[in-house]
Amino acid sequence: MYKRQIFERFSEDFSKYFEVDVAIAGAGPAGMTAARYLAKAGKKVVVFERKLSPGGGMWGGGMTFPVIIVQEGSKQILEEANVKLDKADKGYYSADSIEACSKICSAAIDAGAKIFNAISVEDVLLGDNKINGFVINWSAVEIASLHVDPLSIRAKYCIDATGHAAEVCRIVQKKVGRLNTPSGKIEEEKSMCAEIGEKTVVENTKEVYPGLFVAGMAANTVYGAPRMGPIFGGMLLSGKKAAEEILKKFD
Ligand code: 48H
């Protein structure tokens, strides 16, 4: 009997998300933060995450020491999710990465965002020179390289929050057209410089193609800016900025 319950509950849940206000690829810190603030503002938000667990690169802290660092300007985003912070040094705070990951995920869900795991975004839905949603498939299908046609979901706005790989923007570059970058292409991530990378990741959070925003590490990959190591403040601020920019569009 419970098997029918699993199937029916999933079908009922999933069928609510074929049309949404915002669809997000990737449930790392940037994607989950964007999801939280968009859902909090009353938008219907869905996040597709390739892996079983949301959290992206945050679980492992720095070199698997489960500790992350955030700056003064971003600590409120963690505090609002009840993450405990220790004052570290020179305006930098530390947090337990397991606690931070679980609680920012929980905050997104409590705000009303829906996260579907084990689903990969493999393409975009295109129309009128605008990105209108995502083409999705089970990650297991992708991993097994099975020839199975995907389904699509429609969204008023999409966010590429897929981290270093900037997967959705790469698809747009390959199949759709010019990105809103100096070369029209992905400028590619640069070597580590935490001060610059943390600043640019917020500046680079913008609409990269009509209907598609880029957030988190993907924003630095797309606009050719440096990585920053295990400092996560910029990812949180970038997710929040993506939400704010999209909310302005709705206004
Ligand atoms: C569905 C997908 C797809 C896809 C990928 O890597 P993330 O944690 O990304 P951000 O930008 O939130 O945070 C970046 C941060 O973790 C980091 O890597 C830093 C700060 N690096 C600095 C440095 O110097 O190295 O999360 C992205 C998520 C992951 O969970 C992926 O599994 C998922 O996106 N994902 N989900 N469809 N096509 N591609």
Residues whose N, C-alpha, C, O or C-beta is under 5 A from the ligand:
A	BS01	48H	A25 G26 A27 G28 P29 A30 G31 F48 E49 R50 K51 G55 G56 G57 M58 I119 S120 V121 A161 T162 G163 H164 E167 A215 G216 M217 A218 R227 M228 G229 I231 M235
